[in-house]
């Protein structure tokens, strides 16, 4: 989260990439495997707290897949990504 906070005022493509990768990496660590959209049902089953934000999480994975794998712009700003990460952290901590 510290990395993301340090990026919150930087809307460059590199900051967006770093923010997306940080969030995706956090999901990977949580699930102890490389996460993909197809694996989201396992995440929601294992960590029911995340189910409260299921739509947002699905939106993030879809948008970040497009951004990372087809070089299209992300439809979320870095500041939105920071807020999203903060919300996820709060859900995880209960």
N, C-alpha and C positions, 0 to 999 in steps of 0.2 A: 504494500500500500504506500510505503514511503516513496518508492520509485514513481508511482502514479501521481502522488501529490506534487512531486517535483516537476512533473510534466503539465500540470493543470493549466498553465498560462501559455503553453506552447501548442499551437494548432498545426504545426508542420506535419508533413507526411511521415517523417521519421518518428516524431513524437506519437503519432497515431499508431504506427507500426509497433513501437515499443510498448505502448499501453495495451494494445490488443494481445500481443505476445505475453505480457505479464499476467493478464487475466486468464488467457488460455492455459498458461503454465500452472497457475494456481488451481484450475480445474484438474489438470493432469495430476498434480500432487495430491489433491483431495481424493481422486479416484485411483491413484497409484497405477495409472495407465494413460496412454495418449487418448484424450477425449475427442469425440466427434459428435455431430448432430445425432447420429444413429444410436449413440450410447446414452443420450439424455434420459430415457426412461429408467435406466439403471441408477443414474445419479439421483433422480427423484424418489426412487424406491429406497435407496440406501440412506439418503439424507433428506428426510421429509421436510425439514425446515426450508429447503430450496423450492419446494412445491408452491410456496406462497408467491414466488416470483417466476413461475414456470414460463409464462408468456414472454417476459423480459429476457430470460435466459435463452429461450429458443430463438428470439429475435437476434440476440447478440451472436449466437453461434451461426445463424444463417448469414447475417451481415458480415461477420468476420471471415466466414468461409469464402464469400464472394470477394472480399477485400484481399485476403491472403492468396487465394488460388486463381483469381482471374484479373488481378490488378485493377479492379474497379474501385472508385472512391468509397470510403466508408460513410454510411449515412448516420454516423454518430460522431459528435465532437469529442475531443480529448476530455473536456470538462464533464461531458455526459458519461464518458467511460469511468472517470474518477468517481462520480456519484454512484454509478452502477457497482463499481468495486467496493465502495464503502457500504452500500446496502447489502451486498453479498457477505461481506465480512461480519456485519451485524447479524444477519440471518444465521451464519455459521456459529457465531458465539452464543446465539440464543438470546 
